[in-house]
Amino acid sequence: MGEQVPLHVVAAAGEAEALVRRCAAAGWSAHRGFALLEPAWDLADRRLVCHGQVGDDHTASQAVLAAARGAGIIAVASGQLALNLAADLRRVGPLGVTPGKAEAADGLDLDAEQRALLARLASGSTIAAAAEAEFVSLRTANRRIAAARQSLGVKTTREAVMIYIKHARD
């Protein structure tokens, strides 16, 4: 299986710019906007990452179509539009994959979404704030954290966060 395509929905333009720079450093070509005029359908070999503001449903649908064609997506969105876009992009592939960013080799059996939520909790966020920042519902966040607790063999979220912090430092 080839390299995973970067798919991100972020709330701030600065965060998007940092992700675009990281993708460019890993050999991806940046394309501002989500409308693609390329005649070929499959763009996976082009290593193209589309980026920009998503402020309406039309632009969101362009971003999802670009992702379905194999382009990476770094979208700046907020509110319900961001939640819907993130849900649609998850149907294409996992969110939060960034080229050039090594996967954690800490031995913890956690997926990227569980790690993202635990990292936000470790930095002081509430579960509700972490869920909103990761563009998932509170119910989904609670389920992912419960799965992380089970994977780590602990009963409380506090214990899971402490294990995550200990391994993140090592």
N, C-alpha and C positions, 0 to 999 in steps of 0.2 A: 504494500500500500504506500502511496506517495505522501508527500508532505501535506499536513493539514492546512487548510485555508484559514487565514485570520478573519474572524467574525466578531465584531465588537459593537455594542451600543453603549455610548458613554454620555454623561450629562454635561461635560464641559469641553469647550473647544481646545483648551490647553492639553487636556488628557488625550484628545484625538490627535493633536499635532505630535505629541510624544510617541504615540503608537505608529503614526505614519512614518516618522523618522526611524523607528526601530525596524519596521517592515522594509523601508528603503535600504537600510544598512544590511539587511538579510537578502537583498537582491530582488525585492519586489518593486514594480513600477507604480508610482502613485498617479491616480487619475481623479481630478476634482469633479465631483458630481457622480450621479448613479446611472445616467442615460448612456448606453453603450451603442455606438454605431458600427461596431465590428461586424462584418458579414458572417463570420464563422460563429456557430452557436457555442461550442466548447472553448472556453477561454482559460482553462486550467493551466495549460502549458505557457501561457503568456505571463503568468505570475503578476497579475494586475490587481491592485488594491484600490477600490473606489472609496472616496471619503468626502464628507461634507455634512451640512445641516439637513435634518429631516424634520420639516415643519408641517407636512400634510400627508394625507393618505396616498396621493399620487406619487410623491417622492419616495415614500416607504415602499410602495409596490415596485418602483424602479430598483430600489436597493435589493429587495428580495429576488427579483428577476436576475439582477446582476450576480447575486450569490448563487442562484440556481445554475447559472452559466459557468460557474467556476471562479468568479472574481472574489477577492477578499473584500470585506466591508468594514469600514470604520465610520459609524454614523453617530452624529450628535443629535440627541432627541431627549424629550422629557415627557413626564406625565403618562397618560394612558397610551399615547402614540408610541412612546418608548417601550412600554410593556408589550404592546401588540407586535411591534417590530421585532423585539427580542424573541417572542414566542414563534414568530414566523421564521426567523433566522435559525432557531434551534431545530427546525424541521430539515434544514439544509446541512447543518453540522454543529459541533459544539461551540458555544460562545467562549470568548476569552483566550483562544489559542493565538499566541503571538510568535511569529518567526524570530529566531535568534534568542529566544528565551527558553533556557533549558528546563526540562521537567524536573520537579523536585526529586532528589535522590535520598530522601530522608527515611525511607522504609515505611512510611505511613501509607496504609491502604485507603487513600481518600481520592475522590475525583476532583477535577478542577473547580466545580461548583461548590463542593463541600469546603475545599481549601479557601476559596474566596470568602465564603460566609464566616468561617472560623477566623480568618485574618481580620475581617472587619470587627468581629466580636473582640478579638485580642487588642484591637486599637481603641476599644471603648464604646463601640456602637451597640445599640440595643438590637435585638433580633428584627424588630420592625424596621429600624433604620438600615440595617444590613440588607434586608430583603428589598427595600426600595432602591438602595444603591446598586444592587445586583439585578434589578429589573425582574424580580420574581414576586409572587404573592407571598403574604405572610405564611399561609398554609404550606406552600411549597418550601419556603425557607425552613419551617419547623420540621418538615419531613426530611429534608436533606441533613439537617443538624442531627435529627434522631438517627438517621442512617450512619452518620459520622460517629456518633456515640457508640453505636453497635459495633462498627468496624474497629473502633479503638478499645472496645471492651470496658467502657465506663458507663455509669448511670446518670451522671449530671453533665449539663452543657459546660459548666465551669471546669470540670475535670478534663473534658475534651479540649477546651481552649488552652488549659495549662499544658497538656501534652503537645498540642500544636505549637505553642510558644517555645517549649523546650526543644522540639525538633527543628524549629525554624532557626534557632540560634546556633545549633550544632553544625 
